[in-house]
Amino acid sequence: MAKPFPHRVYVSTDRPNFPDACVCCSGPADTEYQPFQQPRKMGLPEPVEPLRYPYCTSCVNHLRAAQGVDTAKLVAVNVGVWGVALPMFANAPTQYLLVAPAFAAALYVKAVGRRRTAVQLKEGCAHPLVACRVVWYRRSTYQFSFASERYAGLFREANSAVLVEEP
């Protein structure tokens, strides 16, 4: 199975120059998206400003729709688990153990069906969710992984002064 972010670029800064193109479809960017960023490991200073990836409005819309669907699926799973666990601990009759899983299954099926209609990818879109990931690699080297080969090339050009050979 192919990796979702196969195009990697290594740079010696955590504040690279992002080309003025959408990270997902490589079209013109007209907005930004700020993903949740994990806290840094011990010994590394926290960034002054969080990373913001350039996106077009269409790609931000499908990204948020996909995140909403994933959240709905997690809620459905939690309803199912807790809907079985709580009646079991309360020694409830068996029929109560069936209500929550049935409701959770309906929620899950609805969320999966909604994903097909809500998440509208353009032809050039590289990924339904965030199309770029950054990982601190070692010392001052950062690995930016992209779903789009074209955007990875643009990123490489924009950061040619701080490029690091792949370790």
Z-matrix of the N, CA and C atoms (Angstrom, degrees):
N
C 1 1.451
C 2 1.527 1 108.87
N 3 1.304 2 116.36 1 136.32
C 4 1.464 3 121.57 2 -178.63
C 5 1.523 4 110.62 3 -72.65
N 6 1.314 5 115.86 4 144.91
C 7 1.455 6 120.64 5 177.54
C 8 1.525 7 109.07 6 -73.67
N 9 1.349 8 118.48 7 143.17
C 10 1.463 9 120.10 8 -177.69
C 11 1.527 10 113.71 9 -70.79
N 12 1.318 11 118.35 10 -21.00
C 13 1.462 12 121.95 11 -179.58
C 14 1.533 13 109.23 12 -128.71
N 15 1.332 14 117.42 13 68.86
C 16 1.465 15 119.68 14 -172.18
C 17 1.524 16 115.19 15 -79.61
N 18 1.323 17 117.73 16 -14.08
C 19 1.465 18 120.56 17 -173.44
C 20 1.522 19 109.45 18 -99.12
N 21 1.332 20 115.62 19 106.96
C 22 1.466 21 120.81 20 -173.88
C 23 1.516 22 110.75 21 -109.51
N 24 1.341 23 113.98 22 141.79
C 25 1.461 24 121.22 23 175.66
C 26 1.521 25 106.56 24 -131.77
N 27 1.325 26 116.97 25 130.04
C 28 1.459 27 122.15 26 179.94
C 29 1.522 28 108.56 27 -105.82
N 30 1.344 29 115.69 28 129.41
C 31 1.466 30 120.95 29 179.83
C 32 1.522 31 109.27 30 -131.94
N 33 1.334 32 115.93 31 161.28
C 34 1.465 33 120.57 32 -178.01
C 35 1.525 34 111.61 33 -100.70
N 36 1.323 35 117.37 34 31.38
C 37 1.458 36 121.67 35 176.84
C 38 1.521 37 109.25 36 -147.81
N 39 1.332 38 115.95 37 150.77
C 40 1.461 39 118.67 38 174.83
C 41 1.530 40 110.75 39 -95.08
N 42 1.329 41 117.29 40 2.02
C 43 1.469 42 123.19 41 177.55
C 44 1.529 43 109.75 42 -124.17
N 45 1.320 44 117.82 43 69.63
C 46 1.463 45 119.73 44 -178.03
C 47 1.526 46 111.45 45 -76.47
N 48 1.314 47 115.09 46 169.83
C 49 1.462 48 121.34 47 173.60
C 50 1.523 49 107.96 48 -86.93
N 51 1.322 50 116.15 49 122.11
C 52 1.458 51 119.75 50 175.88
C 53 1.518 52 108.55 51 -93.34
N 54 1.326 53 118.09 52 127.26
C 55 1.463 54 120.26 53 176.79
C 56 1.527 55 110.26 54 -60.06
N 57 1.312 56 116.87 55 153.10
C 58 1.464 57 121.68 56 -179.14
C 59 1.527 58 109.80 57 -80.58
N 60 1.315 59 115.05 58 61.37
C 61 1.461 60 122.47 59 178.64
C 62 1.521 61 107.33 60 -143.13
N 63 1.313 62 116.33 61 155.17
C 64 1.460 63 121.45 62 -179.74
C 65 1.531 64 109.76 63 -68.11
N 66 1.314 65 116.87 64 131.14
C 67 1.465 66 122.52 65 -179.86
C 68 1.528 67 110.99 66 -62.18
N 69 1.319 68 117.07 67 -29.48
C 70 1.461 69 121.50 68 -175.38
C 71 1.529 70 112.95 69 -86.87
N 72 1.339 71 117.24 70 -54.51
C 73 1.470 72 120.29 71 -173.53
C 74 1.525 73 113.25 72 -106.39
N 75 1.329 74 117.81 73 -6.55
C 76 1.470 75 124.90 74 -178.50
C 77 1.519 76 113.17 75 66.51
N 78 1.324 77 117.46 76 12.42
C 79 1.466 78 121.47 77 174.49
C 80 1.518 79 109.59 78 -80.21
N 81 1.339 80 117.43 79 -176.95
C 82 1.468 81 120.15 80 179.38
C 83 1.537 82 111.12 81 -63.69
N 84 1.313 83 116.89 82 132.31
C 85 1.469 84 121.77 83 179.60
C 86 1.521 85 109.16 84 -88.33
N 87 1.336 86 116.14 85 134.38
C 88 1.458 87 119.64 86 177.66
C 89 1.527 88 112.69 87 -126.49
N 90 1.332 89 116.82 88 3.94
C 91 1.461 90 121.15 89 177.52
C 92 1.531 91 108.33 90 -154.23
N 93 1.325 92 116.26 91 179.97
C 94 1.463 93 121.53 92 178.85
C 95 1.515 94 109.50 93 -129.22
N 96 1.314 95 115.52 94 157.52
C 97 1.455 96 121.69 95 174.96
C 98 1.518 97 107.90 96 -130.10
N 99 1.330 98 115.40 97 129.74
C 100 1.464 99 120.73 98 178.80
C 101 1.521 100 108.66 99 -107.63
N 102 1.324 101 118.08 100 105.12
C 103 1.457 102 120.10 101 179.38
C 104 1.525 103 111.31 102 -76.14
N 105 1.332 104 115.24 103 162.42
C 106 1.456 105 119.91 104 173.47
C 107 1.520 106 107.65 105 -66.11
N 108 1.315 107 116.27 106 134.28
C 109 1.459 108 119.90 107 -179.86
C 110 1.521 109 109.91 108 -118.14
N 111 1.315 110 114.60 109 129.85
C 112 1.455 111 120.75 110 179.14
C 113 1.523 112 109.85 111 -63.82
N 114 1.331 113 117.68 112 148.17
C 115 1.467 114 119.54 113 174.43
C 116 1.529 115 109.90 114 -61.25
N 117 1.298 116 115.35 115 150.04
C 118 1.468 117 120.23 116 -179.16
C 119 1.516 118 110.62 117 -71.91
N 120 1.317 119 114.77 118 157.31
C 121 1.464 120 120.55 119 177.73
C 122 1.527 121 109.54 120 -70.87
N 123 1.312 122 115.50 121 163.66
C 124 1.464 123 120.37 122 -179.76
C 125 1.519 124 111.21 123 -54.62
N 126 1.312 125 115.22 124 138.66
C 127 1.451 126 120.47 125 175.85
C 128 1.510 127 114.39 126 92.17
N 129 1.326 128 117.73 127 -14.75
C 130 1.463 129 120.24 128 178.63
C 131 1.524 130 109.48 129 -99.41
N 132 1.318 131 117.60 130 134.29
C 133 1.460 132 119.05 131 178.80
C 134 1.526 133 110.81 132 -69.93
N 135 1.313 134 116.17 133 146.19
C 136 1.464 135 120.82 134 175.64
C 137 1.523 136 108.52 135 -70.58
N 138 1.317 137 118.36 136 144.06
C 139 1.461 138 120.04 137 179.68
C 140 1.525 139 110.98 138 -67.53
N 141 1.325 140 115.54 139 148.04
C 142 1.462 141 120.57 140 178.74
C 143 1.523 142 109.59 141 -68.45
N 144 1.310 143 115.72 142 -40.03
C 145 1.458 144 121.37 143 -178.14
C 146 1.529 145 108.61 144 -132.00
N 147 1.332 146 117.96 145 136.96
C 148 1.467 147 119.22 146 -179.46
C 149 1.530 148 111.49 147 -70.85
N 150 1.318 149 115.28 148 157.48
C 151 1.464 150 120.46 149 177.28
C 152 1.523 151 110.11 150 -69.68
N 153 1.307 152 115.12 151 142.00
C 154 1.462 153 121.69 152 174.24
C 155 1.524 154 107.18 153 -128.87
N 156 1.324 155 115.87 154 123.57
C 157 1.458 156 120.50 155 -178.58
C 158 1.522 157 109.82 156 -91.85
N 159 1.333 158 117.56 157 137.15
C 160 1.465 159 119.86 158 176.92
C 161 1.535 160 110.62 159 -73.29
N 162 1.313 161 116.18 160 134.08
C 163 1.463 162 123.29 161 179.88
C 164 1.515 163 109.55 162 -139.94
N 165 1.322 164 115.59 163 160.27
C 166 1.461 165 120.01 164 168.14
C 167 1.532 166 106.59 165 -93.26
N 168 1.310 167 116.87 166 160.22
C 169 1.465 168 121.32 167 -176.38
C 170 1.525 169 111.56 168 -59.52
N 171 1.309 170 117.52 169 -39.95
C 172 1.462 171 121.71 170 -179.29
C 173 1.529 172 111.33 171 -60.60
N 174 1.319 173 116.58 172 -43.95
C 175 1.471 174 120.27 173 -178.78
C 176 1.532 175 111.69 174 -71.44
N 177 1.334 176 117.65 175 -35.63
C 178 1.467 177 119.62 176 175.56
C 179 1.524 178 109.47 177 -63.77
N 180 1.330 179 117.03 178 -38.08
C 181 1.467 180 120.28 179 179.12
C 182 1.526 181 111.47 180 -64.19
N 183 1.339 182 118.18 181 -44.44
C 184 1.469 183 117.77 182 179.88
C 185 1.523 184 110.96 183 -71.82
N 186 1.321 185 118.20 184 -29.82
C 187 1.462 186 121.86 185 176.06
C 188 1.529 187 110.30 186 -63.71
N 189 1.327 188 116.72 187 -47.78
C 190 1.475 189 120.30 188 -179.78
C 191 1.523 190 111.54 189 -67.50
N 192 1.331 191 117.22 190 -36.80
C 193 1.463 192 120.12 191 177.25
C 194 1.528 193 110.41 192 -63.79
N 195 1.323 194 117.33 193 -43.28
C 196 1.469 195 121.05 194 179.25
C 197 1.526 196 111.03 195 -64.95
N 198 1.336 197 117.01 196 -38.82
C 199 1.465 198 119.98 197 177.34
C 200 1.527 199 110.63 198 -64.93
N 201 1.330 200 116.79 199 -39.71
C 202 1.463 201 120.55 200 178.28
C 203 1.515 202 111.97 201 -62.85
N 204 1.315 203 116.63 202 -40.79
C 205 1.462 204 121.28 203 178.41
C 206 1.526 205 110.18 204 -66.05
N 207 1.317 206 117.57 205 -43.22
C 208 1.465 207 120.53 206 178.40
C 209 1.526 208 111.14 207 -62.47
N 210 1.324 209 116.74 208 -38.69
C 211 1.466 210 120.72 209 176.62
C 212 1.523 211 110.39 210 -63.64
N 213 1.328 212 117.34 211 -42.49
C 214 1.466 213 121.01 212 179.04
C 215 1.530 214 110.89 213 -62.43
N 216 1.330 215 117.20 214 -37.90
C 217 1.466 216 119.92 215 177.91
C 218 1.532 217 110.85 216 -65.91
N 219 1.326 218 117.30 217 -40.02
C 220 1.471 219 120.17 218 177.35
C 221 1.525 220 111.50 219 -64.36
N 222 1.326 221 116.80 220 -40.00
C 223 1.466 222 120.80 221 177.32
C 224 1.526 223 109.52 222 -61.69
N 225 1.329 224 117.26 223 -43.61
C 226 1.464 225 120.89 224 179.80
C 227 1.527 226 111.30 225 -60.59
N 228 1.317 227 116.77 226 -43.90
C 229 1.469 228 120.16 227 179.07
C 230 1.530 229 110.30 228 -63.66
N 231 1.327 230 117.48 229 -42.90
C 232 1.468 231 120.40 230 178.54
C 233 1.524 232 111.77 231 -63.46
N 234 1.331 233 117.17 232 -40.82
C 235 1.467 234 120.19 233 177.41
C 236 1.525 235 109.40 234 -60.20
N 237 1.317 236 117.35 235 -43.17
C 238 1.463 237 120.56 236 179.62
C 239 1.516 238 112.90 237 -63.59
N 240 1.322 239 116.25 238 -46.64
C 241 1.469 240 120.28 239 -178.05
C 242 1.526 241 110.90 240 -65.64
N 243 1.324 242 116.42 241 -51.67
C 244 1.462 243 119.17 242 -178.31
C 245 1.528 244 111.93 243 -70.41
N 246 1.320 245 116.09 244 -28.87
C 247 1.461 246 119.68 245 178.01
C 248 1.516 247 112.93 246 -68.45
N 249 1.307 248 117.24 247 -22.26
C 250 1.465 249 121.16 248 174.51
C 251 1.526 250 110.09 249 -92.48
N 252 1.327 251 116.76 250 -43.33
C 253 1.467 252 120.48 251 -174.55
C 254 1.528 253 112.63 252 -64.84
N 255 1.319 254 117.48 253 -46.89
C 256 1.470 255 119.36 254 -176.49
C 257 1.525 256 112.95 255 -63.39
N 258 1.344 257 120.16 256 -47.66
C 259 1.471 258 118.11 257 176.48
C 260 1.530 259 113.02 258 -62.88
N 261 1.340 260 117.08 259 -32.56
C 262 1.470 261 118.98 260 178.04
C 263 1.523 262 110.71 261 -63.98
N 264 1.332 263 116.24 262 -44.49
C 265 1.467 264 119.72 263 -179.86
C 266 1.525 265 111.54 264 -68.40
N 267 1.324 266 116.46 265 -26.87
C 268 1.465 267 120.28 266 -179.94
C 269 1.529 268 111.84 267 -89.79
N 270 1.328 269 116.77 268 4.70
C 271 1.471 270 122.04 269 -178.55
C 272 1.525 271 112.14 270 54.96
N 273 1.333 272 115.75 271 41.90
C 274 1.463 273 121.18 272 179.83
C 275 1.528 274 109.69 273 -75.19
N 276 1.331 275 116.95 274 157.87
C 277 1.468 276 119.77 275 176.38
C 278 1.536 277 111.41 276 -59.86
N 279 1.316 278 116.33 277 155.57
C 280 1.463 279 122.74 278 -174.10
C 281 1.523 280 113.25 279 -57.91
N 282 1.333 281 118.75 280 -35.89
C 283 1.465 282 119.97 281 -176.91
C 284 1.529 283 111.78 282 -62.80
N 285 1.326 284 118.05 283 -26.94
C 286 1.467 285 120.14 284 177.50
C 287 1.530 286 111.41 285 -71.05
N 288 1.323 287 116.05 286 -24.69
C 289 1.463 288 119.84 287 178.42
C 290 1.530 289 112.20 288 -71.16
N 291 1.316 290 117.57 289 -17.43
C 292 1.461 291 121.23 290 -177.58
C 293 1.524 292 113.30 291 -92.63
N 294 1.322 293 117.69 292 -21.17
C 295 1.467 294 121.24 293 -174.80
C 296 1.528 295 111.19 294 -66.23
N 297 1.310 296 117.67 295 -52.61
C 298 1.469 297 120.72 296 -175.83
C 299 1.529 298 112.50 297 -64.50
N 300 1.338 299 120.55 298 -44.55
C 301 1.466 300 118.51 299 177.56
C 302 1.535 301 112.74 300 -61.64
N 303 1.323 302 117.11 301 -36.36
C 304 1.467 303 119.52 302 177.61
C 305 1.523 304 110.24 303 -65.24
N 306 1.325 305 116.57 304 -43.77
C 307 1.466 306 121.09 305 177.81
C 308 1.530 307 110.22 306 -64.26
N 309 1.328 308 117.02 307 -42.55
C 310 1.468 309 121.34 308 179.58
C 311 1.526 310 110.85 309 -63.81
N 312 1.320 311 117.29 310 -40.76
C 313 1.465 312 120.20 311 178.41
C 314 1.522 313 110.62 312 -62.99
N 315 1.334 314 117.01 313 -40.27
C 316 1.469 315 120.35 314 177.69
C 317 1.526 316 110.72 315 -63.84
N 318 1.332 317 117.10 316 -42.44
C 319 1.471 318 120.48 317 177.44
C 320 1.525 319 111.25 318 -61.85
N 321 1.314 320 116.34 319 -42.20
C 322 1.463 321 120.78 320 -177.83
C 323 1.529 322 110.91 321 -65.79
N 324 1.319 323 116.57 322 -45.60
C 325 1.469 324 120.74 323 179.30
C 326 1.524 325 110.13 324 -62.64
N 327 1.321 326 116.94 325 -39.56
C 328 1.470 327 120.76 326 178.23
C 329 1.532 328 110.13 327 -63.81
N 330 1.333 329 117.46 328 -41.64
C 331 1.470 330 121.03 329 179.82
C 332 1.524 331 111.14 330 -65.02
N 333 1.321 332 117.32 331 -42.04
C 334 1.466 333 120.72 332 179.02
C 335 1.526 334 109.93 333 -64.60
N 336 1.320 335 117.00 334 -42.08
C 337 1.464 336 120.51 335 177.36
C 338 1.518 337 111.85 336 -64.82
N 339 1.326 338 116.22 337 -36.90
C 340 1.464 339 120.53 338 179.00
C 341 1.524 340 110.94 339 -66.55
N 342 1.311 341 116.86 340 -32.71
C 343 1.469 342 119.54 341 -179.71
C 344 1.528 343 110.60 342 -61.85
N 345 1.321 344 115.95 343 -39.57
C 346 1.465 345 119.29 344 -179.63
C 347 1.523 346 111.59 345 -63.27
N 348 1.322 347 117.67 346 -34.49
C 349 1.468 348 120.29 347 -177.53
C 350 1.521 349 112.81 348 -95.02
N 351 1.325 350 118.12 349 -34.66
C 352 1.470 351 121.00 350 -174.23
C 353 1.518 352 112.81 351 -79.67
N 354 1.304 353 117.27 352 -34.76
C 355 1.460 354 120.63 353 -176.03
C 356 1.528 355 108.56 354 -91.10
N 357 1.325 356 115.23 355 98.83
C 358 1.464 357 121.46 356 -178.01
C 359 1.524 358 109.52 357 -101.99
N 360 1.314 359 116.72 358 99.04
C 361 1.461 360 121.27 359 178.44
C 362 1.526 361 109.76 360 -85.24
N 363 1.334 362 115.28 361 140.38
C 364 1.459 363 119.49 362 172.08
C 365 1.526 364 107.81 363 -77.24
N 366 1.310 365 116.11 364 169.58
C 367 1.463 366 119.88 365 -177.87
C 368 1.528 367 112.12 366 -61.54
N 369 1.323 368 118.04 367 -34.79
C 370 1.457 369 120.76 368 -176.67
C 371 1.515 370 115.00 369 -91.84
N 372 1.323 371 118.53 370 4.63
C 373 1.465 372 121.00 371 -177.27
C 374 1.529 373 110.70 372 -68.56
N 375 1.328 374 114.99 373 137.01
C 376 1.460 375 120.65 374 -176.18
C 377 1.522 376 113.33 375 -91.59
N 378 1.338 377 117.94 376 -26.23
C 379 1.465 378 120.53 377 -174.19
C 380 1.524 379 108.99 378 -160.17
N 381 1.346 380 118.91 379 140.61
C 382 1.465 381 119.57 380 179.53
C 383 1.530 382 113.53 381 -71.67
N 384 1.319 383 117.26 382 -24.75
C 385 1.465 384 120.53 383 178.67
C 386 1.527 385 109.02 384 -106.28
N 387 1.310 386 118.27 385 -154.14
C 388 1.464 387 121.75 386 -178.81
C 389 1.531 388 108.97 387 -60.80
N 390 1.330 389 117.07 388 128.92
C 391 1.468 390 121.80 389 -173.49
C 392 1.522 391 113.05 390 -95.19
N 393 1.336 392 117.72 391 7.64
C 394 1.464 393 121.62 392 179.96
C 395 1.519 394 108.67 393 -143.92
N 396 1.306 395 115.70 394 139.01
C 397 1.466 396 121.22 395 175.14
C 398 1.514 397 107.78 396 -130.68
N 399 1.323 398 115.23 397 145.70
C 400 1.463 399 119.59 398 176.99
C 401 1.522 400 108.31 399 -121.98
N 402 1.323 401 115.02 400 137.71
C 403 1.458 402 121.43 401 179.87
C 404 1.521 403 107.45 402 -133.62
N 405 1.327 404 116.23 403 130.40
C 406 1.460 405 118.79 404 172.50
C 407 1.514 406 105.49 405 -70.44
N 408 1.308 407 115.91 406 126.08
C 409 1.463 408 118.77 407 -174.71
C 410 1.518 409 111.23 408 -93.28
N 411 1.300 410 117.87 409 -65.49
C 412 1.463 411 121.46 410 174.40
C 413 1.515 412 108.73 411 -163.01
N 414 1.308 413 112.99 412 140.48
C 415 1.465 414 122.84 413 -177.77
C 416 1.519 415 110.46 414 50.12
N 417 1.319 416 117.71 415 -108.72
C 418 1.462 417 119.55 416 -176.77
C 419 1.529 418 111.98 417 -108.37
N 420 1.316 419 117.75 418 19.47
C 421 1.461 420 121.21 419 179.81
C 422 1.525 421 109.75 420 -102.93
N 423 1.320 422 115.05 421 132.69
C 424 1.460 423 121.68 422 179.85
C 425 1.517 424 109.18 423 -120.90
N 426 1.308 425 115.41 424 139.31
C 427 1.463 426 121.15 425 178.83
C 428 1.524 427 108.41 426 -105.30
N 429 1.309 428 116.57 427 119.53
C 430 1.455 429 122.11 428 172.93
C 431 1.522 430 106.83 429 -103.54
N 432 1.320 431 116.44 430 123.02
C 433 1.462 432 121.74 431 -179.75
C 434 1.518 433 108.47 432 -110.71
N 435 1.325 434 115.70 433 133.22
C 436 1.457 435 121.27 434 -176.12
C 437 1.521 436 110.59 435 -122.13
N 438 1.317 437 115.93 436 147.41
C 439 1.459 438 121.25 437 173.54
C 440 1.524 439 110.42 438 -80.97
N 441 1.324 440 116.89 439 -25.11
C 442 1.465 441 122.34 440 -177.30
C 443 1.528 442 111.29 441 -101.47
N 444 1.318 443 116.29 442 121.80
C 445 1.465 444 120.90 443 177.96
C 446 1.526 445 110.53 444 -65.35
N 447 1.329 446 116.01 445 -38.68
C 448 1.468 447 120.08 446 -179.16
C 449 1.528 448 110.97 447 -62.83
N 450 1.344 449 116.67 448 -45.67
C 451 1.459 450 119.02 449 -179.67
C 452 1.527 451 110.78 450 -67.40
N 453 1.316 452 117.96 451 -35.85
C 454 1.469 453 120.59 452 177.37
C 455 1.523 454 110.04 453 -59.19
N 456 1.324 455 117.30 454 -39.49
C 457 1.463 456 121.09 455 176.86
C 458 1.518 457 112.10 456 -65.23
N 459 1.340 458 116.76 457 -43.05
C 460 1.470 459 120.73 458 177.19
C 461 1.528 460 110.64 459 -62.38
N 462 1.323 461 116.29 460 -40.70
C 463 1.461 462 122.01 461 179.65
C 464 1.526 463 110.33 462 -64.74
N 465 1.329 464 115.88 463 -42.19
C 466 1.466 465 121.30 464 178.53
C 467 1.533 466 110.21 465 -59.85
N 468 1.340 467 117.18 466 -44.31
C 469 1.471 468 121.62 467 178.83
C 470 1.525 469 111.52 468 -64.00
N 471 1.334 470 117.21 469 -43.48
C 472 1.465 471 121.36 470 -176.96
C 473 1.521 472 112.33 471 -68.67
N 474 1.321 473 117.66 472 -20.74
C 475 1.463 474 121.84 473 -177.13
C 476 1.523 475 112.26 474 -119.31
N 477 1.310 476 116.87 475 29.89
C 478 1.468 477 120.87 476 -175.91
C 479 1.529 478 112.59 477 -59.52
N 480 1.333 479 117.57 478 -28.65
C 481 1.469 480 120.44 479 -178.66
C 482 1.530 481 112.63 480 -73.19
N 483 1.326 482 117.64 481 -21.99
C 484 1.466 483 120.43 482 -176.34
C 485 1.528 484 112.44 483 -117.52
N 486 1.329 485 117.17 484 14.35
C 487 1.465 486 120.62 485 178.97
C 488 1.522 487 110.98 486 -66.10
N 489 1.311 488 115.42 487 144.67
C 490 1.458 489 122.75 488 176.92
C 491 1.525 490 106.21 489 -125.12
N 492 1.310 491 116.59 490 141.02
C 493 1.465 492 120.24 491 177.00
C 494 1.523 493 109.39 492 -62.09
N 495 1.312 494 115.53 493 147.95
C 496 1.456 495 119.98 494 179.70
C 497 1.521 496 109.60 495 -62.46
N 498 1.342 497 116.55 496 124.29
C 499 1.476 498 119.91 497 -177.77
C 500 1.515 499 112.16 498 -68.08
